[in-house]
Amino acid sequence: MNKAKLKKTLNRAEEHCREHGTRFTEKRKHILQLLLQSEVPLSAYELATHYQSAFGETIPAMSVYRILDFLMAETLVHKLNSANKYTACEHIACDHQHEVPQFLICERCQNVKEVGIEPSIIAALADEIERAGYHLTQPQIELHCLCERCFSAS
């Protein structure tokens, strides 16, 4: 991500937090920045390591987890449950309503693409799930695939 886009996204994240009555502290900003700059999802421990390298300060993994919980609650970060890693929301700087986020995860390079699925599709899926005697608790779908670059290299 280039510097101008990074700055715009971080400014929008700060504005979002202010609108919701929450604080976008320096450490929260730094964790989001690391995720925005990463080409792959990162674990809390990887973020703690990158944090020290990038900002010259040690941060405990438990603090990173608390920051990630905050960023997820503010919908600035998504957790990829299948990998137990985190990725920045690709739509932080957008000004329009988004569809339900889903994730395409490349099995080779670990690159992640966030795509939207129309709410009607999730609703239809939830109906099928209920007919089967279950209740949808989280509509996130993580599809493991190959990105175009890795597919072409095969």
Chimera marker file (.cmm) of the C-alpha trace (Angstrom):
<marker_set name="trace">
<marker id="1" x="0.000" y="0.000" z="0.000" r="1" g="1" b="0" radius="0.5"/>
<marker id="2" x="1.437" y="3.357" z="-0.968" r="1" g="1" b="0" radius="0.5"/>
<marker id="3" x="1.987" y="6.056" z="1.655" r="1" g="1" b="0" radius="0.5"/>
<marker id="4" x="-0.884" y="8.288" z="0.492" r="1" g="1" b="0" radius="0.5"/>
<marker id="5" x="-3.421" y="5.455" z="0.600" r="1" g="1" b="0" radius="0.5"/>
<marker id="6" x="-2.068" y="4.266" z="3.962" r="1" g="1" b="0" radius="0.5"/>
<marker id="7" x="-2.419" y="7.759" z="5.434" r="1" g="1" b="0" radius="0.5"/>
<marker id="8" x="-5.966" y="8.137" z="4.032" r="1" g="1" b="0" radius="0.5"/>
<marker id="9" x="-6.992" y="4.745" z="5.426" r="1" g="1" b="0" radius="0.5"/>
<marker id="10" x="-5.531" y="5.412" z="8.885" r="1" g="1" b="0" radius="0.5"/>
<marker id="11" x="-7.195" y="8.849" z="8.960" r="1" g="1" b="0" radius="0.5"/>
<marker id="12" x="-10.523" y="7.253" z="8.023" r="1" g="1" b="0" radius="0.5"/>
<marker id="13" x="-10.069" y="4.624" z="10.753" r="1" g="1" b="0" radius="0.5"/>
<marker id="14" x="-9.434" y="7.379" z="13.295" r="1" g="1" b="0" radius="0.5"/>
<marker id="15" x="-12.509" y="9.269" z="12.098" r="1" g="1" b="0" radius="0.5"/>
<marker id="16" x="-14.572" y="6.070" z="12.317" r="1" g="1" b="0" radius="0.5"/>
<marker id="17" x="-13.500" y="5.540" z="15.934" r="1" g="1" b="0" radius="0.5"/>
<marker id="18" x="-14.241" y="9.154" z="16.834" r="1" g="1" b="0" radius="0.5"/>
<marker id="19" x="-17.742" y="8.816" z="15.283" r="1" g="1" b="0" radius="0.5"/>
<marker id="20" x="-18.322" y="5.702" z="17.415" r="1" g="1" b="0" radius="0.5"/>
<marker id="21" x="-17.037" y="7.308" z="20.609" r="1" g="1" b="0" radius="0.5"/>
<marker id="22" x="-13.934" y="5.120" z="20.853" r="1" g="1" b="0" radius="0.5"/>
<marker id="23" x="-10.253" y="6.006" z="21.003" r="1" g="1" b="0" radius="0.5"/>
<marker id="24" x="-7.858" y="5.190" z="18.183" r="1" g="1" b="0" radius="0.5"/>
<marker id="25" x="-4.710" y="5.084" z="20.306" r="1" g="1" b="0" radius="0.5"/>
<marker id="26" x="-1.193" y="5.114" z="18.887" r="1" g="1" b="0" radius="0.5"/>
<marker id="27" x="-0.742" y="1.382" z="19.535" r="1" g="1" b="0" radius="0.5"/>
<marker id="28" x="-4.066" y="0.562" z="17.859" r="1" g="1" b="0" radius="0.5"/>
<marker id="29" x="-3.014" y="2.705" z="14.917" r="1" g="1" b="0" radius="0.5"/>
<marker id="30" x="0.351" y="0.926" z="14.691" r="1" g="1" b="0" radius="0.5"/>
<marker id="31" x="-1.227" y="-2.551" z="14.741" r="1" g="1" b="0" radius="0.5"/>
<marker id="32" x="-3.686" y="-1.545" z="12.009" r="1" g="1" b="0" radius="0.5"/>
<marker id="33" x="-0.820" y="-0.008" z="10.038" r="1" g="1" b="0" radius="0.5"/>
<marker id="34" x="1.149" y="-3.266" z="10.201" r="1" g="1" b="0" radius="0.5"/>
<marker id="35" x="-1.867" y="-5.207" z="8.920" r="1" g="1" b="0" radius="0.5"/>
<marker id="36" x="-2.487" y="-2.699" z="6.142" r="1" g="1" b="0" radius="0.5"/>
<marker id="37" x="1.145" y="-2.949" z="5.022" r="1" g="1" b="0" radius="0.5"/>
<marker id="38" x="1.295" y="-6.746" z="5.162" r="1" g="1" b="0" radius="0.5"/>
<marker id="39" x="0.659" y="-8.781" z="2.039" r="1" g="1" b="0" radius="0.5"/>
<marker id="40" x="-0.457" y="-11.759" z="4.137" r="1" g="1" b="0" radius="0.5"/>
<marker id="41" x="-2.587" y="-12.163" z="7.270" r="1" g="1" b="0" radius="0.5"/>
<marker id="42" x="-0.652" y="-12.056" z="10.539" r="1" g="1" b="0" radius="0.5"/>
<marker id="43" x="-1.056" y="-13.725" z="13.926" r="1" g="1" b="0" radius="0.5"/>
<marker id="44" x="-0.914" y="-11.753" z="17.168" r="1" g="1" b="0" radius="0.5"/>
<marker id="45" x="2.584" y="-13.109" z="17.817" r="1" g="1" b="0" radius="0.5"/>
<marker id="46" x="3.760" y="-12.127" z="14.333" r="1" g="1" b="0" radius="0.5"/>
<marker id="47" x="2.302" y="-8.659" z="14.885" r="1" g="1" b="0" radius="0.5"/>
<marker id="48" x="4.175" y="-8.358" z="18.199" r="1" g="1" b="0" radius="0.5"/>
<marker id="49" x="7.424" y="-9.223" z="16.408" r="1" g="1" b="0" radius="0.5"/>
<marker id="50" x="6.761" y="-6.804" z="13.528" r="1" g="1" b="0" radius="0.5"/>
<marker id="51" x="5.744" y="-4.117" z="16.027" r="1" g="1" b="0" radius="0.5"/>
<marker id="52" x="9.129" y="-4.249" z="17.722" r="1" g="1" b="0" radius="0.5"/>
<marker id="53" x="10.953" y="-4.131" z="14.374" r="1" g="1" b="0" radius="0.5"/>
<marker id="54" x="8.865" y="-1.287" z="12.978" r="1" g="1" b="0" radius="0.5"/>
<marker id="55" x="8.422" y="0.890" z="16.064" r="1" g="1" b="0" radius="0.5"/>
<marker id="56" x="11.345" y="-0.085" z="18.330" r="1" g="1" b="0" radius="0.5"/>
<marker id="57" x="9.041" y="-0.948" z="21.201" r="1" g="1" b="0" radius="0.5"/>
<marker id="58" x="8.113" y="-4.294" z="22.722" r="1" g="1" b="0" radius="0.5"/>
<marker id="59" x="4.421" y="-5.102" z="22.944" r="1" g="1" b="0" radius="0.5"/>
<marker id="60" x="3.126" y="-8.259" z="24.661" r="1" g="1" b="0" radius="0.5"/>
<marker id="61" x="1.055" y="-10.645" z="22.564" r="1" g="1" b="0" radius="0.5"/>
<marker id="62" x="-1.818" y="-10.306" z="25.061" r="1" g="1" b="0" radius="0.5"/>
<marker id="63" x="-1.895" y="-6.569" z="24.388" r="1" g="1" b="0" radius="0.5"/>
<marker id="64" x="-1.943" y="-7.279" z="20.664" r="1" g="1" b="0" radius="0.5"/>
<marker id="65" x="-4.927" y="-9.609" z="21.179" r="1" g="1" b="0" radius="0.5"/>
<marker id="66" x="-6.798" y="-6.867" z="23.079" r="1" g="1" b="0" radius="0.5"/>
<marker id="67" x="-6.022" y="-4.374" z="20.316" r="1" g="1" b="0" radius="0.5"/>
<marker id="68" x="-7.181" y="-6.849" z="17.680" r="1" g="1" b="0" radius="0.5"/>
<marker id="69" x="-10.428" y="-7.410" z="19.605" r="1" g="1" b="0" radius="0.5"/>
<marker id="70" x="-10.999" y="-3.649" z="19.592" r="1" g="1" b="0" radius="0.5"/>
<marker id="71" x="-10.192" y="-3.337" z="15.873" r="1" g="1" b="0" radius="0.5"/>
<marker id="72" x="-12.520" y="-6.235" z="15.047" r="1" g="1" b="0" radius="0.5"/>
<marker id="73" x="-15.332" y="-4.693" z="17.110" r="1" g="1" b="0" radius="0.5"/>
<marker id="74" x="-14.863" y="-1.508" z="15.074" r="1" g="1" b="0" radius="0.5"/>
<marker id="75" x="-14.897" y="-3.598" z="11.830" r="1" g="1" b="0" radius="0.5"/>
<marker id="76" x="-11.436" y="-2.340" z="10.889" r="1" g="1" b="0" radius="0.5"/>
<marker id="77" x="-9.901" y="-5.822" z="11.034" r="1" g="1" b="0" radius="0.5"/>
<marker id="78" x="-11.171" y="-9.313" z="10.248" r="1" g="1" b="0" radius="0.5"/>
<marker id="79" x="-10.079" y="-12.580" z="11.831" r="1" g="1" b="0" radius="0.5"/>
<marker id="80" x="-9.479" y="-15.514" z="9.523" r="1" g="1" b="0" radius="0.5"/>
<marker id="81" x="-10.648" y="-18.331" z="11.748" r="1" g="1" b="0" radius="0.5"/>
<marker id="82" x="-9.170" y="-21.130" z="9.629" r="1" g="1" b="0" radius="0.5"/>
<marker id="83" x="-5.656" y="-19.691" z="10.028" r="1" g="1" b="0" radius="0.5"/>
<marker id="84" x="-6.087" y="-17.871" z="13.380" r="1" g="1" b="0" radius="0.5"/>
<marker id="85" x="-4.670" y="-14.772" z="11.700" r="1" g="1" b="0" radius="0.5"/>
<marker id="86" x="-5.871" y="-11.241" z="11.065" r="1" g="1" b="0" radius="0.5"/>
<marker id="87" x="-6.225" y="-9.014" z="8.036" r="1" g="1" b="0" radius="0.5"/>
<marker id="88" x="-7.180" y="-5.358" z="7.689" r="1" g="1" b="0" radius="0.5"/>
<marker id="89" x="-10.589" y="-4.640" z="6.211" r="1" g="1" b="0" radius="0.5"/>
<marker id="90" x="-10.167" y="-3.624" z="2.582" r="1" g="1" b="0" radius="0.5"/>
<marker id="91" x="-13.032" y="-1.140" z="2.820" r="1" g="1" b="0" radius="0.5"/>
<marker id="92" x="-11.967" y="1.169" z="5.667" r="1" g="1" b="0" radius="0.5"/>
<marker id="93" x="-11.621" y="4.228" z="3.443" r="1" g="1" b="0" radius="0.5"/>
<marker id="94" x="-14.826" y="3.602" z="1.459" r="1" g="1" b="0" radius="0.5"/>
<marker id="95" x="-17.895" y="5.734" z="2.042" r="1" g="1" b="0" radius="0.5"/>
<marker id="96" x="-20.600" y="3.280" z="1.003" r="1" g="1" b="0" radius="0.5"/>
<marker id="97" x="-22.366" y="0.291" z="2.620" r="1" g="1" b="0" radius="0.5"/>
<marker id="98" x="-20.666" y="-3.031" z="1.981" r="1" g="1" b="0" radius="0.5"/>
<marker id="99" x="-21.866" y="-6.539" z="1.460" r="1" g="1" b="0" radius="0.5"/>
<marker id="100" x="-21.111" y="-9.371" z="3.865" r="1" g="1" b="0" radius="0.5"/>
<marker id="101" x="-17.303" y="-9.892" z="3.747" r="1" g="1" b="0" radius="0.5"/>
<marker id="102" x="-15.951" y="-13.227" z="2.566" r="1" g="1" b="0" radius="0.5"/>
<marker id="103" x="-12.330" y="-14.209" z="2.110" r="1" g="1" b="0" radius="0.5"/>
<marker id="104" x="-10.415" y="-15.889" z="-0.688" r="1" g="1" b="0" radius="0.5"/>
<marker id="105" x="-7.185" y="-17.308" z="0.737" r="1" g="1" b="0" radius="0.5"/>
<marker id="106" x="-4.384" y="-18.441" z="-1.571" r="1" g="1" b="0" radius="0.5"/>
<marker id="107" x="-3.064" y="-21.780" z="-0.334" r="1" g="1" b="0" radius="0.5"/>
<marker id="108" x="0.435" y="-21.080" z="-1.668" r="1" g="1" b="0" radius="0.5"/>
<marker id="109" x="1.323" y="-17.452" z="-1.002" r="1" g="1" b="0" radius="0.5"/>
<marker id="110" x="-1.277" y="-16.839" z="1.773" r="1" g="1" b="0" radius="0.5"/>
<marker id="111" x="-2.495" y="-13.654" z="0.064" r="1" g="1" b="0" radius="0.5"/>
<marker id="112" x="-6.089" y="-12.799" z="1.021" r="1" g="1" b="0" radius="0.5"/>
<marker id="113" x="-8.736" y="-11.036" z="-1.015" r="1" g="1" b="0" radius="0.5"/>
<marker id="114" x="-11.859" y="-9.729" z="0.685" r="1" g="1" b="0" radius="0.5"/>
<marker id="115" x="-14.956" y="-10.008" z="-1.493" r="1" g="1" b="0" radius="0.5"/>
<marker id="116" x="-18.556" y="-9.125" z="-0.739" r="1" g="1" b="0" radius="0.5"/>
<marker id="117" x="-21.528" y="-11.437" z="-0.976" r="1" g="1" b="0" radius="0.5"/>
<marker id="118" x="-24.999" y="-9.975" z="-1.245" r="1" g="1" b="0" radius="0.5"/>
<marker id="119" x="-27.025" y="-10.225" z="1.970" r="1" g="1" b="0" radius="0.5"/>
<marker id="120" x="-29.749" y="-12.130" z="0.083" r="1" g="1" b="0" radius="0.5"/>
<marker id="121" x="-27.303" y="-14.970" z="-0.601" r="1" g="1" b="0" radius="0.5"/>
<marker id="122" x="-26.340" y="-15.160" z="3.084" r="1" g="1" b="0" radius="0.5"/>
<marker id="123" x="-30.052" y="-15.068" z="4.012" r="1" g="1" b="0" radius="0.5"/>
<marker id="124" x="-30.769" y="-17.966" z="1.647" r="1" g="1" b="0" radius="0.5"/>
<marker id="125" x="-27.860" y="-19.897" z="3.119" r="1" g="1" b="0" radius="0.5"/>
<marker id="126" x="-29.134" y="-19.178" z="6.655" r="1" g="1" b="0" radius="0.5"/>
<marker id="127" x="-32.582" y="-20.479" z="5.638" r="1" g="1" b="0" radius="0.5"/>
<marker id="128" x="-31.032" y="-23.742" z="4.381" r="1" g="1" b="0" radius="0.5"/>
<marker id="129" x="-29.042" y="-24.050" z="7.592" r="1" g="1" b="0" radius="0.5"/>
<marker id="130" x="-32.189" y="-23.582" z="9.683" r="1" g="1" b="0" radius="0.5"/>
<marker id="131" x="-34.038" y="-26.214" z="7.615" r="1" g="1" b="0" radius="0.5"/>
<marker id="132" x="-31.202" y="-28.564" z="8.561" r="1" g="1" b="0" radius="0.5"/>
<marker id="133" x="-31.841" y="-27.827" z="12.242" r="1" g="1" b="0" radius="0.5"/>
<marker id="134" x="-28.957" y="-25.433" z="12.841" r="1" g="1" b="0" radius="0.5"/>
<marker id="135" x="-28.633" y="-21.674" z="13.307" r="1" g="1" b="0" radius="0.5"/>
<marker id="136" x="-26.042" y="-19.526" z="11.559" r="1" g="1" b="0" radius="0.5"/>
<marker id="137" x="-23.945" y="-17.677" z="14.137" r="1" g="1" b="0" radius="0.5"/>
<marker id="138" x="-21.294" y="-16.203" z="11.863" r="1" g="1" b="0" radius="0.5"/>
<marker id="139" x="-21.802" y="-15.665" z="8.112" r="1" g="1" b="0" radius="0.5"/>
<marker id="140" x="-18.089" y="-15.422" z="7.288" r="1" g="1" b="0" radius="0.5"/>
<marker id="141" x="-16.890" y="-17.815" z="4.601" r="1" g="1" b="0" radius="0.5"/>
<marker id="142" x="-13.202" y="-18.536" z="4.002" r="1" g="1" b="0" radius="0.5"/>
<marker id="143" x="-12.517" y="-20.165" z="0.657" r="1" g="1" b="0" radius="0.5"/>
<marker id="144" x="-9.100" y="-21.708" z="0.114" r="1" g="1" b="0" radius="0.5"/>
<marker id="145" x="-7.966" y="-21.387" z="-3.468" r="1" g="1" b="0" radius="0.5"/>
<marker id="146" x="-5.040" y="-20.263" z="-5.638" r="1" g="1" b="0" radius="0.5"/>
<marker id="147" x="-4.550" y="-16.635" z="-6.630" r="1" g="1" b="0" radius="0.5"/>
<marker id="148" x="-3.972" y="-15.936" z="-10.317" r="1" g="1" b="0" radius="0.5"/>
<marker id="149" x="-0.204" y="-15.477" z="-9.827" r="1" g="1" b="0" radius="0.5"/>
<marker id="150" x="0.219" y="-18.836" z="-8.065" r="1" g="1" b="0" radius="0.5"/>
<marker id="151" x="-2.152" y="-20.590" z="-10.470" r="1" g="1" b="0" radius="0.5"/>
<marker id="152" x="-0.177" y="-19.304" z="-13.472" r="1" g="1" b="0" radius="0.5"/>
<marker id="153" x="3.085" y="-20.457" z="-11.890" r="1" g="1" b="0" radius="0.5"/>
<marker id="154" x="1.771" y="-24.052" z="-11.592" r="1" g="1" b="0" radius="0.5"/>
<link id1="1" id2="2" r="1" g="1" b="0" radius="0.2"/>
<link id1="2" id2="3" r="1" g="1" b="0" radius="0.2"/>
<link id1="3" id2="4" r="1" g="1" b="0" radius="0.2"/>
<link id1="4" id2="5" r="1" g="1" b="0" radius="0.2"/>
<link id1="5" id2="6" r="1" g="1" b="0" radius="0.2"/>
<link id1="6" id2="7" r="1" g="1" b="0" radius="0.2"/>
<link id1="7" id2="8" r="1" g="1" b="0" radius="0.2"/>
<link id1="8" id2="9" r="1" g="1" b="0" radius="0.2"/>
<link id1="9" id2="10" r="1" g="1" b="0" radius="0.2"/>
<link id1="10" id2="11" r="1" g="1" b="0" radius="0.2"/>
<link id1="11" id2="12" r="1" g="1" b="0" radius="0.2"/>
<link id1="12" id2="13" r="1" g="1" b="0" radius="0.2"/>
<link id1="13" id2="14" r="1" g="1" b="0" radius="0.2"/>
<link id1="14" id2="15" r="1" g="1" b="0" radius="0.2"/>
<link id1="15" id2="16" r="1" g="1" b="0" radius="0.2"/>
<link id1="16" id2="17" r="1" g="1" b="0" radius="0.2"/>
<link id1="17" id2="18" r="1" g="1" b="0" radius="0.2"/>
<link id1="18" id2="19" r="1" g="1" b="0" radius="0.2"/>
<link id1="19" id2="20" r="1" g="1" b="0" radius="0.2"/>
<link id1="20" id2="21" r="1" g="1" b="0" radius="0.2"/>
<link id1="21" id2="22" r="1" g="1" b="0" radius="0.2"/>
<link id1="22" id2="23" r="1" g="1" b="0" radius="0.2"/>
<link id1="23" id2="24" r="1" g="1" b="0" radius="0.2"/>
<link id1="24" id2="25" r="1" g="1" b="0" radius="0.2"/>
<link id1="25" id2="26" r="1" g="1" b="0" radius="0.2"/>
<link id1="26" id2="27" r="1" g="1" b="0" radius="0.2"/>
<link id1="27" id2="28" r="1" g="1" b="0" radius="0.2"/>
<link id1="28" id2="29" r="1" g="1" b="0" radius="0.2"/>
<link id1="29" id2="30" r="1" g="1" b="0" radius="0.2"/>
<link id1="30" id2="31" r="1" g="1" b="0" radius="0.2"/>
<link id1="31" id2="32" r="1" g="1" b="0" radius="0.2"/>
<link id1="32" id2="33" r="1" g="1" b="0" radius="0.2"/>
<link id1="33" id2="34" r="1" g="1" b="0" radius="0.2"/>
<link id1="34" id2="35" r="1" g="1" b="0" radius="0.2"/>
<link id1="35" id2="36" r="1" g="1" b="0" radius="0.2"/>
<link id1="36" id2="37" r="1" g="1" b="0" radius="0.2"/>
<link id1="37" id2="38" r="1" g="1" b="0" radius="0.2"/>
<link id1="38" id2="39" r="1" g="1" b="0" radius="0.2"/>
<link id1="39" id2="40" r="1" g="1" b="0" radius="0.2"/>
<link id1="40" id2="41" r="1" g="1" b="0" radius="0.2"/>
<link id1="41" id2="42" r="1" g="1" b="0" radius="0.2"/>
<link id1="42" id2="43" r="1" g="1" b="0" radius="0.2"/>
<link id1="43" id2="44" r="1" g="1" b="0" radius="0.2"/>
<link id1="44" id2="45" r="1" g="1" b="0" radius="0.2"/>
<link id1="45" id2="46" r="1" g="1" b="0" radius="0.2"/>
<link id1="46" id2="47" r="1" g="1" b="0" radius="0.2"/>
<link id1="47" id2="48" r="1" g="1" b="0" radius="0.2"/>
<link id1="48" id2="49" r="1" g="1" b="0" radius="0.2"/>
<link id1="49" id2="50" r="1" g="1" b="0" radius="0.2"/>
<link id1="50" id2="51" r="1" g="1" b="0" radius="0.2"/>
<link id1="51" id2="52" r="1" g="1" b="0" radius="0.2"/>
<link id1="52" id2="53" r="1" g="1" b="0" radius="0.2"/>
<link id1="53" id2="54" r="1" g="1" b="0" radius="0.2"/>
<link id1="54" id2="55" r="1" g="1" b="0" radius="0.2"/>
<link id1="55" id2="56" r="1" g="1" b="0" radius="0.2"/>
<link id1="56" id2="57" r="1" g="1" b="0" radius="0.2"/>
<link id1="57" id2="58" r="1" g="1" b="0" radius="0.2"/>
<link id1="58" id2="59" r="1" g="1" b="0" radius="0.2"/>
<link id1="59" id2="60" r="1" g="1" b="0" radius="0.2"/>
<link id1="60" id2="61" r="1" g="1" b="0" radius="0.2"/>
<link id1="61" id2="62" r="1" g="1" b="0" radius="0.2"/>
<link id1="62" id2="63" r="1" g="1" b="0" radius="0.2"/>
<link id1="63" id2="64" r="1" g="1" b="0" radius="0.2"/>
<link id1="64" id2="65" r="1" g="1" b="0" radius="0.2"/>
<link id1="65" id2="66" r="1" g="1" b="0" radius="0.2"/>
<link id1="66" id2="67" r="1" g="1" b="0" radius="0.2"/>
<link id1="67" id2="68" r="1" g="1" b="0" radius="0.2"/>
<link id1="68" id2="69" r="1" g="1" b="0" radius="0.2"/>
<link id1="69" id2="70" r="1" g="1" b="0" radius="0.2"/>
<link id1="70" id2="71" r="1" g="1" b="0" radius="0.2"/>
<link id1="71" id2="72" r="1" g="1" b="0" radius="0.2"/>
<link id1="72" id2="73" r="1" g="1" b="0" radius="0.2"/>
<link id1="73" id2="74" r="1" g="1" b="0" radius="0.2"/>
<link id1="74" id2="75" r="1" g="1" b="0" radius="0.2"/>
<link id1="75" id2="76" r="1" g="1" b="0" radius="0.2"/>
<link id1="76" id2="77" r="1" g="1" b="0" radius="0.2"/>
<link id1="77" id2="78" r="1" g="1" b="0" radius="0.2"/>
<link id1="78" id2="79" r="1" g="1" b="0" radius="0.2"/>
<link id1="79" id2="80" r="1" g="1" b="0" radius="0.2"/>
<link id1="80" id2="81" r="1" g="1" b="0" radius="0.2"/>
<link id1="81" id2="82" r="1" g="1" b="0" radius="0.2"/>
<link id1="82" id2="83" r="1" g="1" b="0" radius="0.2"/>
<link id1="83" id2="84" r="1" g="1" b="0" radius="0.2"/>
<link id1="84" id2="85" r="1" g="1" b="0" radius="0.2"/>
<link id1="85" id2="86" r="1" g="1" b="0" radius="0.2"/>
<link id1="86" id2="87" r="1" g="1" b="0" radius="0.2"/>
<link id1="87" id2="88" r="1" g="1" b="0" radius="0.2"/>
<link id1="88" id2="89" r="1" g="1" b="0" radius="0.2"/>
<link id1="89" id2="90" r="1" g="1" b="0" radius="0.2"/>
<link id1="90" id2="91" r="1" g="1" b="0" radius="0.2"/>
<link id1="91" id2="92" r="1" g="1" b="0" radius="0.2"/>
<link id1="92" id2="93" r="1" g="1" b="0" radius="0.2"/>
<link id1="93" id2="94" r="1" g="1" b="0" radius="0.2"/>
<link id1="94" id2="95" r="1" g="1" b="0" radius="0.2"/>
<link id1="95" id2="96" r="1" g="1" b="0" radius="0.2"/>
<link id1="96" id2="97" r="1" g="1" b="0" radius="0.2"/>
<link id1="97" id2="98" r="1" g="1" b="0" radius="0.2"/>
<link id1="98" id2="99" r="1" g="1" b="0" radius="0.2"/>
<link id1="99" id2="100" r="1" g="1" b="0" radius="0.2"/>
<link id1="100" id2="101" r="1" g="1" b="0" radius="0.2"/>
<link id1="101" id2="102" r="1" g="1" b="0" radius="0.2"/>
<link id1="102" id2="103" r="1" g="1" b="0" radius="0.2"/>
<link id1="103" id2="104" r="1" g="1" b="0" radius="0.2"/>
<link id1="104" id2="105" r="1" g="1" b="0" radius="0.2"/>
<link id1="105" id2="106" r="1" g="1" b="0" radius="0.2"/>
<link id1="106" id2="107" r="1" g="1" b="0" radius="0.2"/>
<link id1="107" id2="108" r="1" g="1" b="0" radius="0.2"/>
<link id1="108" id2="109" r="1" g="1" b="0" radius="0.2"/>
<link id1="109" id2="110" r="1" g="1" b="0" radius="0.2"/>
<link id1="110" id2="111" r="1" g="1" b="0" radius="0.2"/>
<link id1="111" id2="112" r="1" g="1" b="0" radius="0.2"/>
<link id1="112" id2="113" r="1" g="1" b="0" radius="0.2"/>
<link id1="113" id2="114" r="1" g="1" b="0" radius="0.2"/>
<link id1="114" id2="115" r="1" g="1" b="0" radius="0.2"/>
<link id1="115" id2="116" r="1" g="1" b="0" radius="0.2"/>
<link id1="116" id2="117" r="1" g="1" b="0" radius="0.2"/>
<link id1="117" id2="118" r="1" g="1" b="0" radius="0.2"/>
<link id1="118" id2="119" r="1" g="1" b="0" radius="0.2"/>
<link id1="119" id2="120" r="1" g="1" b="0" radius="0.2"/>
<link id1="120" id2="121" r="1" g="1" b="0" radius="0.2"/>
<link id1="121" id2="122" r="1" g="1" b="0" radius="0.2"/>
<link id1="122" id2="123" r="1" g="1" b="0" radius="0.2"/>
<link id1="123" id2="124" r="1" g="1" b="0" radius="0.2"/>
<link id1="124" id2="125" r="1" g="1" b="0" radius="0.2"/>
<link id1="125" id2="126" r="1" g="1" b="0" radius="0.2"/>
<link id1="126" id2="127" r="1" g="1" b="0" radius="0.2"/>
<link id1="127" id2="128" r="1" g="1" b="0" radius="0.2"/>
<link id1="128" id2="129" r="1" g="1" b="0" radius="0.2"/>
<link id1="129" id2="130" r="1" g="1" b="0" radius="0.2"/>
<link id1="130" id2="131" r="1" g="1" b="0" radius="0.2"/>
<link id1="131" id2="132" r="1" g="1" b="0" radius="0.2"/>
<link id1="132" id2="133" r="1" g="1" b="0" radius="0.2"/>
<link id1="133" id2="134" r="1" g="1" b="0" radius="0.2"/>
<link id1="134" id2="135" r="1" g="1" b="0" radius="0.2"/>
<link id1="135" id2="136" r="1" g="1" b="0" radius="0.2"/>
<link id1="136" id2="137" r="1" g="1" b="0" radius="0.2"/>
<link id1="137" id2="138" r="1" g="1" b="0" radius="0.2"/>
<link id1="138" id2="139" r="1" g="1" b="0" radius="0.2"/>
<link id1="139" id2="140" r="1" g="1" b="0" radius="0.2"/>
<link id1="140" id2="141" r="1" g="1" b="0" radius="0.2"/>
<link id1="141" id2="142" r="1" g="1" b="0" radius="0.2"/>
<link id1="142" id2="143" r="1" g="1" b="0" radius="0.2"/>
<link id1="143" id2="144" r="1" g="1" b="0" radius="0.2"/>
<link id1="144" id2="145" r="1" g="1" b="0" radius="0.2"/>
<link id1="145" id2="146" r="1" g="1" b="0" radius="0.2"/>
<link id1="146" id2="147" r="1" g="1" b="0" radius="0.2"/>
<link id1="147" id2="148" r="1" g="1" b="0" radius="0.2"/>
<link id1="148" id2="149" r="1" g="1" b="0" radius="0.2"/>
<link id1="149" id2="150" r="1" g="1" b="0" radius="0.2"/>
<link id1="150" id2="151" r="1" g="1" b="0" radius="0.2"/>
<link id1="151" id2="152" r="1" g="1" b="0" radius="0.2"/>
<link id1="152" id2="153" r="1" g="1" b="0" radius="0.2"/>
<link id1="153" id2="154" r="1" g="1" b="0" radius="0.2"/>
</marker_set>
